[in-house]
Amino acid sequence: MLTDKEINAIRFYEGDIRKRGENGQILENEKEQGFYGTPSAYRTINCLMFEGTCNEEERIKEKSGKLVPELFGEIDKVIEVYCDILRAMCKMGSETADGKKKLVYRTERGVSVEELKKGYTVSFTSTSKEDKPEDFLKKKTGLTLLNFVIPPGIPYLDFQKVLGKEYQFEDQKEILLPPFLEIELEELELTEAEKEYRDADNQPPQAKYLVLVKGVREQNPQAETKIRKPLTAERNQKSAELLGKMVKKEPLTQDEKEEYCLWKKDVRAVIWNEFQKIRNQYFGKEELTRKELLQTDVRRTLQEFNGKRKEYKRKIRTYNIALIVTNTIPLACMALSFVGSIQMVMKIAAVITSTVSIFLSQMLRVQIYDIKLLQRSKTYLSLCGLNREIKYECMWTKEKEEEYIKKFSDIMKEDTEMSLHNLEVQAKNAEKLQQNDIWQES
């Protein structure tokens, strides 16, 4: 089913750089040259899929395998490897259609787990069919243990089945998962044996999670579908040089860091767009069931409302800090106004900051962020409860489906009513503020 090119991309990703002979046989004592002769290239190319530079910094700190900046100078080949691997996963999709869930295991670094908590896999994710990590797999900063549950229909690669006798690292029994999978994390207790593991800083694991794979994301989680600038040879080489500076532990300037991160973002946009083409080629767009549509709507609304909650919390905190400052400064200014040389300046400063304080108080009253926060929090918690009910429903019937759809509809109807009420309160507060201004002017 797989082409030689796809198989070689899989071998290259896993770190097998043995050369093929003219007849296609593996030459044990000869290595590939150039790009395809790079050992453990996955360490470097996986950095592309993470925002910022934390992933690179953690890998450099661990010293478990060096990053190879030169790979970024040939980014077209990196993207080609990514696409060949996903194409192989799609071709092998029938392997996951046996109706059975699969449990696999992974050790992860803390900074990468924070990315997983956003609700999706970021890069290709290597797991094992055996829960016996080798020592070198434990030497990760902020070591975290992950148990992945893969449902039927999720594309992945079983290296033992795909590579057969050519599988160089057979003891690892790897299962490779694609990026952009929707997931949920549930914290687990560490076993006594797991508490004895030691990470790159000689510390025990910081956590253990059950990772429930829910499906393949239809929308880009980072909204990176547009390429801002083309991936020119000049940009690629510059990014390779910037990674080289990080490897040498030379600090990047703010401009260099922004340039490097924007380049990675453009690379991810290309990868996302190419992945969508491949998935559509092999799977197409099938009509979703009502259950799938409901689950998608609930999760999307949960994410949206959680973002609103955080936004309102941030704005309330900002206003409150500003009010504390502007309420305190006038007192200090009035105290200093008894000093003759700065008396007038301090009085003026007291009046200005008092005016700013009044303005901020009135703005906070008009915007009613506290009421909006209460509304979004109430709806968010109701949606969380509904999402749990749907998730753990073991007998999905037509009646249950209608019941959950009605619950979702009722939650959103109540939220709409609260929004209309909030608009009325906001309008009344604004009207009162305007009336006060008119009265003061008269």
Secondary structure, DSSP 4 states (H G I P E B T S, - for coil): ---HHHHHHHHHHHT--EEE-TTS-EEEEEE--GGGG-TTTHHHHGGGGSSSSHHHHHHHHHTSS---GGGGGGHHHHHHHHHHHHHHHHHGGGGG-SS--EEEEEEE-HHHHHHHTTSB--S-EEEESSS---HHHH-STT-EEEEEEE-TT---EEHHHHHGGG-TTGGG-EEEEPSSEEEEEEE-PPPTTGGG---TTS----EEEEEEEEEE-SS-TT---S-SS---HHHHHHHHHHHHHHHTTPPPPHHHHHHHHHHHHHHHHHHHHHHHHHHHHHT--PPPPHHHHHHHHHHHHHHHHHHHHHHHHHHHHHHHHHHHHHHHHHHHHHHHTTSGGGHHHHHHHHHHHHHHHHHHHHHHHHHTHHHHHHHHHHHHHHHHHHHHHHHT-SS--HHHHHHHHHHHHHHHHHHHHHHHHHHHHHHHHHHHHHHHHHHHH-
